[in-house]
Amino acid sequence: MNPTQKTIDYYDANAAEFLAKTADVEFGAFQKKFADMLPRGGRILDLGCGSGRDSLAFLHEGFQVDAMDGSAAMVEAASKTTGLPVVHALFDDFQSQGEYDGIWACSSLLHVEKDELPDLIAKYAEPLKPGGVFYLSFKLGDREGLRNGRWFTDLSEGSARAILDGIDGLGIVEMAISGDVRPGRQDEKWLNVWCVKRSPERDAG
């Protein structure tokens, strides 16, 4: 079984436990930082939306939100939480409909194998409007592999920069290391990255 399928099977089998631990976690500061970089009422893609917690927060702030997830159980939960027609698809298969002002990939692309990340991030950078914001978060570290039934790719600031600097038109605006926001896991560290899609004119210059 490939790592992607194993990870999806984990979420389908453990949805209730995962949702109970994450649905009400306070993540407002990160959501606000992202939202403040976007035009009011802009369009966001919640890439790997999980419980739908963040999609709901963005909806409440007046944004248009598209949401997707690879786990059928998560899609069902997020649909109930948000009222959105959440798309059930793998990262490789999802096709965006139109352009986005922001892409929110919170704790989602960390389930992708490291050598697949550059092409996948480039795929999703395509529908970003010039000036659009791409937020990504990974567990802080430099290892990858299956852990507790899921695939994790951990990134350091250096390894994240090596990936993102190679993607045409996408520039890193900020990196920040944070503690895990879940109770009792504050010692676990996360790498948060905000990127912006450069305009063609700027690239040409």
VOGU-3710 file (C-alpha; in Angstrom, 3 decimals, decimal comma):
1> mnptqktidy> 0,000/0,000/0,000  1,383/3,404/-0,941  1,922/6,103/1,732  -0,921/8,273/0,443  -3,499/5,506/0,684  -2,205/4,438/4,102  -2,554/8,005/5,367  -6,086/8,353/3,983  -7,054/5,016/5,529  -5,777/6,314/8,873
11> ydanaaefla> -7,993/9,401/8,713  -11,010/7,417/7,554  -10,560/4,940/10,394  -9,746/7,498/13,111  -11,909/10,417/12,028  -13,870/10,742/15,271  -10,740/10,872/17,431  -8,936/13,276/15,090  -11,920/15,607/14,856  -12,326/15,661/18,620
21> ktadvefgaf> -8,690/16,733/19,022  -8,542/19,353/16,281  -11,968/20,797/15,469  -11,926/23,376/18,286  -8,193/24,092/18,451  -7,427/27,817/18,627  -5,632/28,741/15,416  -6,955/32,262/15,036  -3,659/34,146/14,947  -2,453/32,185/11,905
31> qkkfadmlpr> -5,811/32,474/10,169  -5,845/36,234/10,771  -2,305/36,740/9,491  -3,229/34,904/6,294  -6,583/36,653/5,911  -5,054/40,090/6,451  -2,851/39,504/3,389  -5,874/38,902/1,130  -8,420/41,242/-0,455  -11,696/41,487/1,445
41> ggrildlgcg> -14,135/38,856/0,190  -11,391/37,071/-1,787  -11,414/33,436/-2,819  -9,534/30,817/-0,781  -8,737/27,171/-1,450  -8,527/25,143/1,764  -6,184/22,404/0,597  -6,671/19,339/2,782  -9,385/20,928/4,894  -9,733/18,202/7,531
51> sgrdslaflh> -12,586/19,031/9,906  -13,435/22,236/8,052  -12,435/24,344/11,076  -10,408/26,832/9,051  -12,827/26,950/6,116  -15,587/27,903/8,545  -13,448/30,646/10,074  -12,715/32,116/6,645  -16,396/31,951/5,681  -17,260/33,883/8,832
61> egfqvdamdg> -14,771/36,554/7,727  -16,613/36,972/4,435  -14,293/35,018/2,143  -15,364/32,682/-0,642  -14,014/29,217/0,164  -13,379/26,086/-1,875  -12,485/23,083/0,283  -11,128/19,638/-0,543  -9,750/16,596/1,253  -8,624/13,102/0,319
71> saamveaask> -10,417/11,390/3,212  -14,094/10,613/2,706  -14,687/10,837/6,458  -13,098/14,291/6,595  -15,084/15,458/3,577  -18,305/14,401/5,295  -17,324/16,153/8,537  -16,189/19,340/6,798  -19,355/19,461/4,699  -21,469/19,298/7,864
81> ttglpvvhal> -19,324/21,907/9,615  -19,266/24,429/6,777  -22,278/23,712/4,582  -19,884/23,731/1,634  -19,812/21,147/-1,170  -16,400/19,864/-0,046  -14,591/18,043/-2,848  -13,315/14,501/-2,237  -10,044/14,223/-4,166  -6,356/13,494/-3,834
91> fddfqsqgey> -3,904/16,377/-4,116  -2,687/14,973/-7,438  -6,191/14,732/-8,874  -7,919/17,905/-7,694  -8,457/20,495/-10,409  -9,145/24,068/-9,396  -12,025/25,943/-10,960  -10,790/29,466/-11,577  -8,243/31,538/-9,668  -7,572/32,050/-5,971
101> dgiwacssll> -6,475/34,963/-3,828  -5,108/32,550/-1,255  -4,318/28,880/-0,736  -4,361/27,522/2,800  -2,414/24,274/3,220  -2,412/23,884/6,989  -0,894/20,587/8,168  -1,847/18,940/4,882  1,022/18,842/2,386  3,184/17,345/5,138
111> hvekdelpdl> 1,574/14,037/4,143  3,212/14,232/0,690  6,545/12,566/-0,005  9,351/15,124/-0,121  10,421/14,454/-3,720  6,820/15,034/-4,854  6,391/18,362/-3,072  7,988/20,693/-5,671  5,703/19,595/-8,515  2,634/19,554/-6,285
121> iakyaeplkp> 3,242/23,026/-4,841  3,930/24,334/-8,351  0,616/22,828/-9,507  -1,300/24,754/-6,867  0,701/27,941/-7,355  -0,634/28,062/-10,917  -4,218/29,107/-10,054  -3,014/31,718/-7,555  -3,606/35,259/-8,738  -0,563/37,581/-8,906
131> ggvfylsfkl> -0,088/38,764/-5,339  -1,929/35,708/-4,058  -0,792/34,113/-0,797  0,160/30,462/-0,257  0,350/29,342/3,385  1,940/25,981/4,232  2,819/24,296/7,517  4,984/21,293/8,297  6,306/19,616/11,407  9,763/21,037/12,029
141> gdreglrngr> 12,578/18,604/11,250  14,457/16,825/8,493  13,019/13,362/8,212  10,225/11,642/6,345  8,436/8,344/6,645  5,451/6,546/8,120  4,730/7,370/11,752  1,720/6,092/13,665  -0,064/5,071/10,477  0,512/8,270/8,490
151> wftdlsegsa> 3,205/9,594/6,177  4,991/12,716/7,398  7,508/14,902/5,607  9,153/17,175/8,160  10,911/20,290/6,904  13,445/22,702/8,366  13,697/26,313/7,272  16,561/25,291/4,986  14,842/22,331/3,358  11,607/24,287/2,876
161> raildgidgl> 13,518/27,134/1,264  15,317/24,702/-1,041  11,950/23,424/-2,289  10,129/26,746/-2,541  12,974/28,736/-4,074  12,851/26,369/-7,040  9,214/27,125/-7,863  8,862/29,782/-10,544  6,864/32,824/-9,572  6,524/31,943/-5,885
171> givemaisgd> 8,469/33,904/-3,305  8,793/33,309/0,438  7,541/36,271/2,475  8,012/34,881/5,960  8,862/31,745/7,909  7,981/31,266/11,557  8,446/28,420/14,021  5,596/27,813/16,452  4,619/25,354/19,141  1,809/22,878/18,590
181> vrpgrqdekw> -1,509/24,518/19,506  -3,078/21,290/20,770  -3,211/20,890/24,560  -0,253/19,015/25,987  1,775/19,135/22,759  3,333/22,583/23,050  6,847/21,109/22,843  6,219/19,916/19,268  7,457/22,521/16,793  5,950/23,548/13,480
191> lnvwcvkrsp> 7,299/25,453/10,508  4,863/28,002/9,079  5,582/29,496/5,645  3,860/32,373/3,852  4,600/32,730/0,123  3,336/35,229/-2,446  2,789/34,743/-6,171  4,885/37,308/-8,017  3,401/39,137/-10,973  4,732/38,306/-14,452
201> erdag> 5,870/41,907/-14,836  7,969/41,665/-11,706  9,495/38,382/-12,844  10,310/39,874/-16,222  11,977/42,846/-14,615
//
